[in-house]
Amino acid sequence: MLATAPRLPSVTAPSGTVDVETPELVILSYTVAGVGSRAYAALIDYTICLVFFLVVALLGAVVTARTGLAANVSAAWATALLFLLQFVILWGYYVLWEGLADGQTPGKRRLGLRVVRDGGFSVDFGTSAVRNLLRFVDMQPLLMYGVGLTAAVASRQGKRIGDMVAGTIVVHEEVSTDSPTIANPGVAASDAAPETPRIALLDDDEFTVLDRFVSRRDAIAADRRQALAATLAGRFQRALGALDQLPGTGTSATSRLVALHGAE
């Protein structure tokens, strides 16, 4: 186990970053999303929701007009149904996208933002449901997000009320585009021999730790990344020993871990 690092709480640095420590004692550094980027992402998402709302409302109007239901529905009921439809679309849009797309709506994806739980975990449907249920509090007064903006500015981690209750944070995410490989670069793909299935070198828990490090390594400061890579290399020494027999693995701890991740 990686028991050499002390447990650290989530701390936001003056530079706008927050360090979180996972249960595996892996420390990840995130850049807290600013109000401007979050507002831009929200504008994209609200535009999508508005278009969907107008389409559904138009279809509903056509159906009620053709079936004669419009004469039996009062203006008060029609207004209440429109508000209910607005809530269902807006709430369902965010919950479904954040739950299915690992914390990213189309707007957040466009701006490189992601919602994560405190500790760096992915959001689930329950967390997203709570977070977005409080969105209608943050949107006050009059959908101007006065409450949410005030809370985000006052919070060191840029959290609105929904984030505080659900235990989430919106961060900028840098995704690595590297394609690690353990193949011999001098051998053409057409000449390479068919791969022989082999037994995995890591169990599920070990791979989870490795996968989190590899996917987030670009968001970790260089000195901390090197120290963490050395610690993980010691933990996975047996697996790396077997992997080092293959060509093209690399020599640094980080490159060896990336190659192990690709192999697994």
N, C-alpha and C positions, 0 to 999 in steps of 0.2 A: 504494500500500500504506500501511497505517497503521503507519508505522515511527517515529512520534514518541514513543510511550510506551515506557518501559523495561520489560523483561520482569521480572515479579514472580513469586516462588513463591507457593504457596498459604499464606496466613497467617491464623491464627485470632485475632481480636481479643478483648479481654477481655469485650466485650459479647455473645459467643457467635456472632459472625459469622465467615465465612471468605471471603476474596477469592481468586478464581482468575482466571487470565488465559488466554484461549483462544489457539490458534495465530494467530487473526486479530488478536491484541492487544486483544481486547474484554475488559474487566475486569468480572466479575460478582460481586456480593456475595450470599452466601447466609446464612441463619440456620441454624446447626447444630441438628438435632433433638435434643431432650433425652431423657434416659432414660425419663421418665414418658410422653411422647407415643409413643415407640417401643414401650414395653411395652403401652400401650393398643392400639396398632395390631396388635401381635403377638397380643394376646388375641383380637381379632376374627378374625385369620387362623387362629389355632389352633383356634378354635371351628368355623370352616368346614371345616378339615382333619379335625377330630374327627368331625363329622357325616358327611363323605364316607367316612372310614375305617370307621365303624360300619356304614354302608350296604353298603360293599363286603365287609366281614367277614361281615355277616349273609347277604348273597347267596352268599358262598363257603361258609358253613356249610350253607345250604339245599341247594346243589348237591352238596356232598360227602355229605350225609346221604341224598339221594335216589339218588345213584349208587353208594353203598356204599363210597366212597373213604375215609370216616372210619375204617373198621376197619383200613385198610392204612397209615394215617399215624400215626406215633408222636407222643407229646407233644412230644418235642424238635424234630421236624420242624415240627410245627404252630406252636410258639413261634417258630422261626426264620423261618417264612413270615410270621407276623404282624409281626415286627420288620422284615423286608424290605418288606412292604407299607407299614408306617409310614414307612420311609425314602423309598420311591418317591413316596408321596403328598405328604409334606412337602417333599421336595426338588423334585419336579416342579411342585408348586403355585407355589412361589416363583419358580422359573426361568421357567415359562411366563408368569406374570403380569408379572414384571419385564421379560422380554424382549418381550412383546407389548404391554404397556401403558406403555411408556416409564418403567420403574422404579417403578411403583405397583401394589401389591396392593390388594384391596378395603379392607383395614385401613388401609393408608397413605393411600389416597384419602380415606377417611373423616376422617382426622386432618390432611389437607393435607400429607403427607410424600411425598418422592420420593427414590429412589436415583439418584445421578449418579456418573459417573466423575470422578476427579481432573482438573480442567481444565474441568468443566462439561459434558462430553459425556454423551450418553444411554448407558445400559448396553445391552450386547448379550447374546446368549444365553451366549456363552463366559464373559464377565465374571460374569454372574449365576450360572452353573454353579459357578465357582470360589468365589464369595462364599458360596453356600449349602451347598457341600460342607463348608466349614469351620464351618458353623452347629452341627454336631454336636460340635465341639470347644468352641465358645462356650457350648453348653447344659450343659456339665459344671460341677459334679457333680450327677448325678441330675436332669437336666433343669431345674436351678435357675438356669441362666445365670450362675453364679458367675464363670466365666472371662470371658465376654463383658462382664458388668457391670464387672469390674475393669479390663479393657482399655479400655472406653469412658470410664470415669472418669479413667483415667491418660492417655488421649490428648487432646490439645488440640482435636482435631476430632471427638471422640466416636466413634472407630472401634473396633469390636470386631475380633477376630482375622480374621474373614472379610473385613472391609472393608480391613484393612491388606494382606492378601495380594492381594486382587483390585484394589486401588487405587480404592475407591469411598467415598462418604460419603453419609449420609442427611441431607437438609435439609428445612426448611420451605419451601414454595413458595407465593408469592402470585400467583395467576393474574388477569390483567387481564380484566375483563368488557366493556371498551370495544368498540364496534363501529364502527371507523373507516370513513368513507365519503367519497367525493369528489363525491358528487352534490350538486346545488343543493337545499338544504333548502326552498326556496320553491316547488319544483315537486313536485306530488303524483306518487306512483308511477304512477298510472293515466294521467297526462298526459305522463309522460316519454317521450321518443323512444326507440326500440329502440337498445340499445348497439351500437356498431360495433366489431367485433373490431380490436384493435390489437396491434402488436408489443411484446413485453416490453422494458422499459427497462433491466433488469439481467440479467446472466448468472447462472448457477447459484451460483457462488461468492459473488458480491455479494449475492444474495438470501439465502444462508445466513447471512451476517454480519448483514444487516438483520433477518431473522427472529429470530435469537437475541437481538438487542438489543430488539426490540419485545416479544417474549414474556417477557423477564426484566426489563424496564425498571422495574417496580414494586419489584423487589428491590435496585435500585441506589440508593445515597444520592443525594439531590437534586442536590447540587453536582457530584458525579461524573457523574450522568446528563446534566446540561446540558453539561458539557465533552465527554463522549463523543458526545452528539448533535451538537454543533457540528463535531466531527472527522468524524463519519460524513456530515454534510450536505456538508462540503467534498469528501469522497470521491465522493459521489453527486450532485455539483453539476449534471452534465449531465441526469441523470434527473429531478432535482427541478425543473430549469428547465422541462422539458417539462410536468411535473405542475402547476406553479404557474399554468399558463394556464387550468386548470380551476377553477371556483368551489368554495368550501367547503374549501379545502386547509388553511387556517390559516397563522399567521405564525411561531410558534416552531419551532425546529429539531426538537424532539421531535414536535410535531403534524404537521409536514411529512413526517417519516420514517414516522410511523404511517399517514398518507394514502398515501404511496408503497407501503408494505407492503400496504395494502388493495387498491391498484390492481394490484399485481403478483400 
